Amino acid sequence: MMNTLRYFPSFVTFNNEGEGYKAVGNTTLLYDNEREQWAVGMTGAGMDFTPELVATFVNLGQGVPLELATSLTRNYRASLDQSVHERICDLVGNALVEYAANLHARGCNLLA
């Protein structure tokens, strides 16, 4: 059994202690009182929960960690509905393409 937390940066906040926010699958939004930070928690038996984690981060609207975004694949949706997974892949794919273009431009500026 695996249990883990993925913390948001300390400046990220949610109203009403996360009320109304939609977690997906084996994930949940929680507030760590000791660290005074919000986190997405997950638990499972060794499966790859990347699709559910990414969907949860998208639903929460505070960004998707880059490491998770680059781990997402279109051919593995875990327990997500196919149409939801395709929408998430399109959103993340477009964001990664834009991020790559920005990185390319920044690199070119450094080389000039």
C-alpha positions in Angstrom: 0.0 0.0 0.0 1.3 3.4 -1.0 0.3 6.7 0.7 1.8 10.0 -0.3 1.1 13.8 -0.3 1.9 16.3 -3.1 2.1 19.7 -1.6 1.1 22.9 -3.3 3.4 25.9 -2.9 2.7 27.7 0.4 1.1 30.7 -1.4 -1.7 28.5 -2.8 -5.0 28.7 -0.9 -8.5 27.3 -1.2 -11.7 28.9 0.1 -13.8 27.1 2.7 -11.2 24.5 3.3 -11.5 23.0 -0.1 -15.3 22.7 0.0 -16.7 22.0 -3.5 -13.4 21.0 -5.1 -13.5 17.7 -6.9 -10.8 15.1 -6.3 -10.6 12.1 -8.6 -10.2 8.4 -7.8 -8.0 7.6 -4.8 -7.0 11.3 -4.3 -8.2 13.9 -1.8 -7.5 17.6 -1.1 -6.4 18.2 2.5 -4.8 20.9 4.6 -1.7 19.9 6.6 -2.0 21.9 9.9 1.7 21.3 10.8 3.1 22.6 7.5 0.2 25.1 7.0 0.0 24.0 3.4 -2.6 22.4 1.1 -1.8 19.0 -0.5 -3.3 16.4 -2.7 -3.2 13.0 -0.9 -3.4 9.6 -2.6 -3.5 6.0 -1.5 -3.3 2.8 -3.5 -1.8 -0.5 -4.1 1.1 0.3 -6.4 -0.9 1.4 -9.5 0.1 4.4 -11.6 -2.3 7.0 -10.4 -0.9 9.7 -12.7 -4.2 10.2 -14.7 -6.2 10.6 -11.5 -3.6 12.9 -9.9 -3.5 15.1 -13.0 -7.3 15.2 -13.2 -7.5 16.3 -9.6 -4.9 19.0 -10.1 -6.8 20.2 -13.2 -10.1 20.2 -11.2 -8.5 22.2 -8.4 -7.4 24.9 -10.9 -4.0 25.7 -9.3 -1.8 24.2 -12.0 -0.3 20.7 -12.6 3.2 19.9 -11.3 5.5 19.6 -14.3 6.8 16.2 -13.2 3.2 14.9 -13.3 2.4 16.6 -16.6 5.3 14.9 -18.3 4.4 11.5 -16.9 0.9 11.5 -18.4 0.3 9.3 -21.4 -2.7 9.2 -23.7 -2.9 5.4 -23.8 -3.2 4.9 -20.1 -6.2 6.4 -18.3 -6.4 4.3 -15.2 -10.0 4.5 -13.9 -10.9 7.8 -15.7 -13.7 7.9 -18.2 -12.1 8.0 -21.7 -13.6 11.4 -22.7 -12.4 13.0 -19.4 -8.9 11.5 -19.9 -8.8 12.8 -23.5 -9.8 16.3 -22.4 -7.2 16.3 -19.7 -4.5 15.1 -22.2 -5.5 17.9 -24.6 -5.3 20.5 -21.8 -1.9 19.2 -20.5 -0.5 18.7 -24.0 -1.3 22.2 -25.1 0.2 23.6 -21.9 3.4 21.6 -22.4 3.7 22.8 -26.1 3.3 26.4 -24.9 5.9 25.8 -22.1 8.3 24.2 -24.6 8.0 27.2 -26.9 8.7 29.6 -24.0 11.7 27.6 -23.0 13.0 27.6 -26.6 12.6 31.4 -26.8 14.4 31.9 -23.5 17.2 29.6 -24.6 17.6 31.5 -27.9 17.7 34.8 -26.0 20.6 33.5 -23.9 22.5 32.3 -26.9 22.2 35.7 -28.8 
